């Protein structure tokens, strides 16, 4: 259904962060009604009640009505409309003392009126052939029909016909045009908010256009709600952002306390949403300096254990967390921190340790920029003292056969050119000191990873698919890099062996700018060199590190690169098992 263009003028706290953030004590979203409905619409009526309707799954020739005083306890009122054809996306409104039912019927949009919310509803107007999943927006003395992904047309005062050519509301290149930094390419900007079910709400002196679209996310197709906003009804509108994941076809409304709520039901084919086909109502908030809207984070929309994963480093911003178990009973962790805020010449890569994977203590920094040496071709790096430098994707691994720790560190941007290079260090203890195994960078590319075979042979991986053997004393490579084939992905590999099966994980971005998710794509092989057969993905776990715990259980990390991950730039940990079909069964790590 339609998600409205809201204009809101009541005070609602603005949040500067990106999108959805799960609160530490968040709970799962739960259905409010045990009835299978799509396209949920809720009316906050003047009689003190809320009225809910939607597309009746399996009974699409009828439109049901439910009533509640508290948004939690609902009772069936009646069937308020029947048709010989299909009825979808019904919307209820109260306007000028009457109740309006707007519904997609027989491949077009029809408006019905009644003096009571329960009907009877009489046909008032056929507003358009081929116009589907529409909504009404009342602004001052005017009423608009909003449909598609952002078409808007003014209606006559008697609401019987369209009286103006439709306008197309869409993001403008003149507002918030994305900027590229360093090696990154300029991201594209979608010239639409969505493809269907558009809705407008008005608040904070702004118009919010919400629309649904089936997006490529989570290595699948998700039906989501996106949002763009403007100070003027006809634009220009900001770049679209993902507003309500898994809520496509839902609507936004204000409850009796002034809190905004979003009402939706998860699609039948959505394998990640907490519930499928049952109505959910959950609070919403305005974010990004009131330019967009999102879930409050008090409730999570995705199934456990993804939905309720907790950040174990809540006071640190970290990407690419790497964890290994040491021979001393500790777990050791490094990650990308302060990636643009540390000056050249200062120590980097903080080591943390934990006995239980929950309580972490800082140990010390492992690498000084002076230890890097040269670029891979022998030329100097070119950093000046005090200059900002990025050090990314450190990887720490204990090599049991030699009782040493290996550490790789990448730099994505280098003043003298030669971007994306990686250095490798070796140390006798996790806290160091670590010594560069060469006089400079070992290779071009980033995201190093170490894997030790049962016979003590150490393999080194980097990027999306490159692997080679390391020499006996771990001071260099033994042979050329070969590509591990059969599994897609762009970076961030991790490799383990479970019984006789090699399990390879890669990171991949699925989706477009502002909506993409960063996934763990995994595959298996009975040969370390592959080819690897694709087996599945784990949501939001791009650039995971898989590791065996001291308790014998397998675990993987999540840091949440995408802005709507339950953990964002933090440390989440999941347990997993590899089942007989070579697919991961992911569970909560307690």
C-alpha positions in Angstrom: 0.0 0.0 0.0 0.8 3.6 0.0 3.3 5.1 2.3 2.3 8.8 2.8 3.8 12.1 2.1 3.7 13.4 5.7 3.9 16.9 6.7 4.5 17.1 10.5 4.6 20.1 12.6 4.6 18.6 16.1 7.9 18.2 17.9 9.6 14.9 17.3 13.2 14.3 18.2 15.6 14.4 15.2 18.4 11.9 14.9 21.6 12.6 13.0 22.5 9.0 12.3 21.7 7.2 9.1 18.8 4.8 9.4 17.5 2.1 11.6 19.5 1.4 14.9 18.4 -1.4 17.1 18.3 -0.3 20.8 20.3 -2.5 23.2 17.0 -3.7 24.8 15.0 -4.0 21.5 12.3 -6.6 21.2 10.9 -8.4 18.1 8.0 -6.8 16.3 4.9 -8.9 16.9 1.6 -9.1 14.9 -1.4 -7.2 16.3 -3.9 -9.4 14.5 -4.1 -13.1 13.6 -5.5 -12.5 10.2 -3.6 -12.7 6.9 -3.6 -9.3 5.3 -1.4 -7.3 3.0 -1.3 -3.5 2.4 -2.2 -2.5 6.0 -4.0 0.8 6.5 -4.9 2.3 9.9 -7.2 5.2 10.5 -7.0 7.2 13.7 -10.7 8.3 13.9 -12.3 11.1 15.8 -14.6 8.7 17.7 -11.6 7.4 19.8 -11.0 4.3 17.9 -8.5 3.0 15.3 -9.8 1.3 12.2 -7.6 -1.2 10.3 -8.1 -2.7 6.8 -6.0 -4.3 4.2 -5.9 -6.7 1.3 -7.6 -9.9 2.5 -5.3 -12.7 1.5 -7.3 -15.5 -0.1 -10.4 -13.5 -0.1 -9.6 -10.6 -2.3 -13.2 -9.8 -3.4 -13.9 -8.4 0.1 -12.5 -5.6 2.2 -12.5 -6.3 6.0 -12.6 -3.8 8.8 -11.2 -4.1 12.4 -11.5 -1.8 15.3 -9.3 -1.1 18.4 -8.9 1.4 21.2 -5.2 0.8 21.7 -3.6 -0.5 18.5 -3.0 -3.9 20.3 -6.5 -5.5 20.8 -8.5 -5.7 17.6 -12.0 -6.9 16.9 -13.6 -7.7 13.5 -16.3 -5.2 12.7 -17.6 -6.2 9.3 -16.9 -6.6 5.6 -17.2 -3.0 4.3 -17.0 -3.7 0.6 -17.4 -6.6 -1.8 -16.7 -6.8 -5.5 -16.9 -9.3 -8.4 -13.3 -8.3 -9.2 -10.1 -8.2 -7.1 -9.9 -5.6 -4.3 -6.4 -4.6 -3.1 -4.7 -1.8 -1.2 -7.8 -0.3 0.6 -7.2 3.0 2.4 -9.5 4.6 5.0 -9.8 8.3 5.6 -12.0 10.7 7.7 -12.5 14.0 5.9 -15.1 16.7 6.1 -17.4 14.7 8.4 -17.4 11.6 6.2 -15.4 8.4 5.8 -13.7 7.6 2.6 -12.6 4.2 1.3 -10.1 4.3 -1.6 -9.4 1.0 -3.2 -7.8 -0.6 -6.2 -10.6 -2.4 -8.0 -10.7 -3.9 -11.4 -7.4 -2.4 -12.5 -8.2 1.1 -11.4 -8.9 3.3 -8.4 -12.4 3.8 -7.0 -13.5 6.1 -4.1 -16.4 5.2 -1.8 -18.1 7.3 0.9 -20.0 6.6 4.1 -21.2 8.5 7.2 -19.8 5.7 9.5 -16.5 3.8 9.4 -18.4 0.5 9.2 -20.4 1.6 6.2 -22.4 1.2 4.1 -20.0 2.7 1.6 -21.5 4.1 -1.6 -19.6 4.5 -4.8 -18.5 8.2 -5.1 -16.1 8.3 -8.1 -14.0 6.3 -10.4 -10.7 8.2 -10.2 -8.7 6.5 -12.8 -8.2 3.5 -15.0 -4.8 1.9 -14.6 -4.1 3.8 -11.5 -3.4 1.3 -8.7 -2.4 1.3 -5.0 -3.2 5.0 -4.6 -3.6 7.2 -1.5 -5.1 10.6 -0.7 -3.2 13.5 0.6 -5.0 16.5 2.2 -3.0 19.7 2.2 -4.8 22.9 3.3 -7.9 23.2 1.1 -6.7 20.8 -1.6 -6.9 17.0 -2.0 -4.4 15.1 -4.1 -4.3 11.6 -5.5 -0.9 10.0 -4.9 0.0 6.8 -6.8 2.7 4.8 -8.5 6.1 5.6 -7.0 5.4 9.3 -6.7 2.8 10.6 -9.2 0.5 13.3 -7.7 -2.6 14.8 -9.2 -5.0 17.4 -7.8 -8.7 16.3 -7.3 -11.8 18.5 -7.6 -13.3 19.8 -4.4 -16.0 17.2 -4.6 -13.4 14.5 -5.0 -15.0 13.2 -8.2 -12.3 13.7 -10.7 -8.7 14.6 -11.4 -8.4 18.3 -12.3 -4.7 18.8 -13.0 -2.0 17.0 -15.0 -0.1 14.6 -12.8 3.3 15.7 -11.5 6.2 13.3 -11.0 7.8 13.7 -7.6 11.4 12.4 -7.5 14.8 13.0 -6.0 16.6 16.0 -7.4 20.2 16.1 -8.5 20.4 19.6 -7.1 20.0 18.3 -3.6 22.5 16.2 -1.7 24.3 15.0 -4.8 26.6 12.2 -3.5 30.3 13.1 -3.3 33.1 10.6 -4.0 36.1 10.5 -1.8 39.6 9.1 -2.7 39.4 5.9 -4.7 35.6 5.6 -4.5 33.5 6.2 -7.6 30.6 8.6 -7.5 27.5 6.6 -6.6 24.4 6.8 -8.8 21.3 8.6 -7.6 18.0 7.0 -8.3 15.5 9.4 -10.0 12.6 7.8 -8.2 11.6 7.2 -4.6 9.9 3.9 -5.3 7.7 2.1 -7.8 4.3 1.8 -6.1 2.2 2.5 -3.1 3.2 6.1 -2.7 2.0 8.1 0.3 2.7 11.7 1.5 2.8 13.0 5.1 3.6 16.5 6.3 5.6 17.2 9.4 8.5 19.3 10.6 7.7 21.9 7.9 8.5 19.2 5.3 6.7 16.9 2.9 7.7 13.2 3.2 7.2 11.1 0.1 7.2 7.4 0.9 6.9 4.7 -1.7 7.5 0.9 -1.9 9.8 -1.0 -4.2 11.1 -4.5 -4.5 14.8 -4.0 -3.9 17.8 -6.3 -4.4 19.0 -6.6 -0.8 20.2 -9.5 1.4 21.2 -11.4 -1.7 17.5 -11.6 -2.4 14.5 -9.4 -3.4 13.0 -7.4 -0.5 9.8 -5.4 -0.5 10.7 -2.2 1.3 9.6 1.4 1.9 11.8 4.3 0.8 11.6 8.0 1.7 12.6 11.4 0.2 11.5 14.8 1.6 11.1 18.4 0.5 10.2 21.8 1.9 7.7 22.1 -1.0 5.0 19.6 -2.1 6.3 19.5 -5.7 9.9 19.3 -4.8 12.8 19.3 -5.1 13.1 16.1 -3.1 16.2 14.8 -1.3 18.0 11.6 -2.3 15.9 8.5 -1.4 16.7 6.5 1.6 15.6 3.1 2.9 13.0 4.0 5.5 11.2 0.7 6.5 12.8 -2.5 5.5 10.5 -5.5 4.9 7.5 -3.1 5.1 6.6 -2.6 1.4 2.9 -1.8 0.9 2.6 -0.4 4.5 1.3 3.0 5.6 2.4 5.6 8.2 -0.1 7.3 10.6 0.0 9.3 13.7 -1.5 7.8 16.9 -3.5 9.5 19.6 -0.4 10.5 21.5 1.2 12.2 18.4 3.6 9.3 17.8 4.0 8.2 14.3 3.5 4.5 13.6 4.1 2.3 10.5 1.6 -0.5 9.7 2.6 -3.3 7.4 2.7 -7.1 6.9 5.7 -9.1 5.7 5.5 -10.7 2.3 5.0 -14.4 2.1 8.3 -14.9 0.3 10.3 -12.8 2.7 12.5 -15.2 4.5 14.0 -12.6 6.9 11.1 -10.6 8.3 9.9 -11.6 11.8 6.4 -12.5 10.6 4.8 -13.1 7.2 1.4 -11.9 6.1 0.2 -10.8 9.6 -0.3 -7.1 10.4 2.4 -5.4 12.4 2.2 -1.9 13.9 5.5 -0.4 15.2 6.7 3.2 16.1 8.6 5.4 13.7 10.9 8.4 14.2 12.4 11.2 12.0 16.1 11.0 11.3 18.9 12.7 9.4 17.9 16.1 10.7 14.3 15.4 9.9 14.9 14.7 6.3 13.8 11.0 6.5 11.9 8.6 8.7 12.7 5.1 10.1 11.8 2.6 12.7 12.6 3.8 16.2 14.8 0.8 16.9 12.8 -0.3 20.0 11.6 -3.3 18.0 13.4 -5.2 15.3 11.9 -6.4 12.0 14.3 -9.3 11.1 14.2 -12.8 12.5 16.5 -13.9 15.2 19.4 -14.4 15.5 20.0 -11.5 13.0 17.4 -9.2 14.4 18.4 -9.3 18.0 22.2 -9.4 17.6 23.9 -7.1 20.1 26.9 -4.9 19.7 29.7 -6.0 22.0 31.8 -2.9 21.5 29.1 -0.2 21.9 31.5 2.6 22.6 33.8 2.0 19.7 33.2 2.4 16.0 34.8 -0.6 14.3 34.7 -2.2 10.9 36.2 -5.5 9.6 36.5 -7.0 13.1 38.9 -10.0 13.2 39.0 -12.5 16.1 41.2 -15.4 16.7 41.6 -17.7 19.7 45.0 -17.8 21.3 46.8 -20.6 23.2 46.4 -18.7 26.4 42.6 -19.1 26.7 42.0 -15.5 25.4 40.3 -14.3 22.3 42.2 -11.6 20.5 40.5 -8.9 18.3 41.5 -6.2 15.9 39.5 -4.1 13.5 39.4 -0.9 11.4 39.0 2.0 13.8 39.3 5.7 13.5 39.8 5.1 9.8 40.1 8.7 8.8 41.0 10.4 12.1 44.5 9.2 13.0 47.6 11.1 12.0 50.6 9.5 10.3 53.3 8.8 12.8 51.0 7.6 15.5 50.5 4.0 16.6 47.6 2.1 15.1 45.6 -1.1 15.3 44.3 -1.6 18.8 44.4 -5.1 20.1 41.6 -6.1 22.5 41.2 -9.4 24.3 38.3 -11.2 26.0 37.7 -14.5 27.8 34.0 -14.7 27.0 33.6 -12.7 23.7 31.5 -10.2 25.6 33.8 -8.3 27.9 36.7 -6.8 26.0 39.7 -5.0 27.4 42.2 -2.8 25.5 45.7 -4.2 25.4 47.9 -2.0 23.1 48.4 -0.7 19.6 50.2 -3.2 17.3 51.6 -1.2 14.4 53.4 2.1 14.0 53.3 3.8 10.6 57.1 3.9 10.6 57.0 0.1 10.6 55.4 -0.1 7.2 58.4 0.6 5.1 57.8 1.1 1.4 55.2 0.4 -1.2 55.2 -3.0 -3.0 57.4 -1.5 -5.7 59.9 -0.1 -3.3 58.9 3.5 -3.6 58.2 5.6 -0.5 54.6 6.0 0.8 54.7 9.7 0.7 52.9 10.4 3.9 53.9 13.5 5.8 54.1 13.7 9.6 50.6 14.6 10.9 48.8 13.7 7.7 45.7 11.7 8.0 46.1 8.1 7.0 43.6 5.2 6.7 44.6 1.7 7.9 42.0 -0.8 7.1 40.9 -4.4 7.5 43.6 -5.7 9.9 43.6 -9.5 10.3 45.1 -11.4 13.2 45.5 -15.2 13.3 47.3 -17.6 15.6 49.5 -20.1 13.7 49.5 -23.2 16.0 52.2 -25.2 14.2 54.7 -22.3 14.7 53.3 -20.7 17.9 53.2 -17.3 16.3 50.7 -14.6 15.4 50.3 -13.2 12.0 48.9 -9.8 11.3 47.9 -8.1 8.0 47.2 -4.4 7.5 45.9 -2.6 4.4 46.1 1.0 3.3 43.5 1.9 0.7 44.9 5.4 -0.2 48.5 6.4 -0.6 49.7 9.9 -1.5 52.4 8.7 -4.0 49.9 6.5 -5.8 49.6 2.8 -5.8 46.4 2.7 -3.8 45.2 -0.5 -2.1 48.3 -2.3 -0.7 48.8 -4.7 2.2 51.6 -5.3 4.7 52.1 -8.5 6.7 53.7 -8.7 10.2 54.7 -11.6 12.5 54.9 -11.7 16.3 55.5 -14.2 19.1 52.7 -12.8 21.2 49.3 -11.3 20.3 50.3 -8.0 21.9 53.5 -7.9 19.9 56.0 -6.7 19.1 55.1 -7.4 15.5 57.8 -7.2 12.8 57.2 -6.6 9.1 58.1 -9.8 7.3 59.5 -7.7 4.4 60.7 -4.2 3.8 57.4 -3.0 2.6 54.0 -3.9 1.3 53.6 -7.6 0.2 51.0 -7.1 -2.6 48.5 -4.7 -4.1 44.9 -5.2 -2.9 43.4 -5.3 0.6 41.6 -7.6 3.1 44.3 -10.2 4.0 43.4 -13.5 5.7 45.5 -16.4 7.0 44.5 -20.0 7.0 46.4 -22.9 8.6 45.9 -26.4 7.2 46.1 -29.4 9.5 49.6 -30.3 8.3 50.8 -26.8 9.3 50.8 -25.3 5.8 49.7 -21.7 6.0 47.8 -20.1 3.1 47.3 -16.4 2.6 44.1 -14.9 1.0 43.2 -11.4 0.0 40.7 -9.4 -2.0 37.8 -11.3 -3.6 39.4 -14.6 -4.7 43.2 -14.6 -4.5 45.2 -17.3 -2.5 48.7 -18.6 -2.3 50.9 -20.6 0.1 53.2 -19.0 2.5 56.8 -20.2 2.8 58.0 -22.4 5.7 59.2 -19.6 8.0 56.2 -17.3 7.1 58.4 -14.5 5.7 57.0 -14.6 2.2 54.9 -16.4 -0.4 55.6 -19.8 -1.9 54.3 -19.5 -5.4 52.0 -17.3 -7.4 48.5 -16.3 -6.4 45.7 -18.3 -7.8 42.0 -17.4 -8.0 39.4 -19.3 -6.1 36.6 -19.8 -8.5 32.9 -20.6 -8.3 31.8 -18.1 -5.7 30.8 -14.5 -6.3 31.8 -11.6 -4.1 33.9 -8.5 -4.1 36.2 -8.7 -1.0 36.8 -9.8 2.6 37.4 -13.5 2.4 37.5 -15.9 5.4 38.3 -19.6 5.1 37.9 -22.5 7.6 37.7 -26.3 7.4 34.9 -28.1 9.1 35.4 -31.9 9.1 36.5 -32.5 5.5 34.7 -29.5 4.0 36.3 -26.2 3.2 34.0 -23.3 3.9 34.8 -20.0 2.1 33.1 -16.7 2.9 33.2 -13.5 0.8 31.6 -10.1 1.1 29.3 -8.7 -1.4 27.2 -5.6 -1.8 23.6 -6.3 -3.0 21.4 -3.4 -3.9 21.8 0.2 -5.0 23.1 3.4 -3.4 21.4 4.1 0.0 19.7 0.7 0.0 22.5 -1.8 -0.4 23.3 -4.5 2.2 26.7 -5.9 2.8 26.3 -9.7 2.9 28.4 -12.8 3.7 28.3 -15.0 0.6 29.5 -18.5 1.3 30.3 -21.7 -0.5 32.0 -25.1 0.0 34.5 -27.3 -1.6 36.3 -30.6 -0.9 39.5 -29.0 -2.3 41.1 -26.0 -0.8 41.7 -24.6 -4.3 38.1 -25.0 -5.2 36.0 -24.5 -7.2 33.6 -23.5 -4.5 29.9 -24.1 -4.8 27.6 -21.3 -3.7 25.5 -22.4 -0.7 23.9 -19.2 0.6 24.3 -15.9 2.4 24.1 -14.4 5.9 22.5 -11.0 6.1 24.6 -8.0 7.1 27.7 -10.1 7.7 29.9 -8.9 4.9 33.7 -9.2 5.6 33.0 -11.7 8.4 35.7 -13.6 10.2 34.9 -17.2 10.9 36.7 -18.7 13.9 36.6 -21.7 16.2 35.9 -21.0 19.9 37.7 -22.4 22.9 34.4 -24.3 23.5 34.6 -26.0 20.1 31.8 -23.9 18.6 32.1 -22.1 15.3 31.4 -18.4 15.2 31.4 -15.5 12.8 31.5 -11.7 13.1 29.2 -9.0 11.9 30.0 -5.3 11.9 27.2 -4.0 9.8 28.5 -1.9 6.9 25.0 -1.1 5.7 23.1 1.6 7.6 20.1 -0.6 8.4 22.0 -3.5 9.9 21.1 -4.4 13.5 24.7 -3.7 14.4 26.3 -0.8 12.6 30.1 -0.2 12.8 30.3 -2.5 15.8 31.0 -6.0 16.9 28.3 -8.6 16.6 29.0 -12.4 16.9 26.9 -15.3 15.7 27.3 -19.0 16.2 26.9 -21.3 13.2 27.0 -25.0 12.2 27.5 -26.5 8.7 24.6 -28.9 8.1 24.6 -32.0 5.9 23.5 -29.9 2.9 26.6 -27.6 3.4 24.4 -24.8 4.4 24.9 -22.6 7.5 22.5 -22.8 10.4 23.1 -19.5 12.2 22.1 -19.2 15.9 22.4 -16.7 18.7 25.8 -16.6 20.5 25.0 -16.6 24.2 
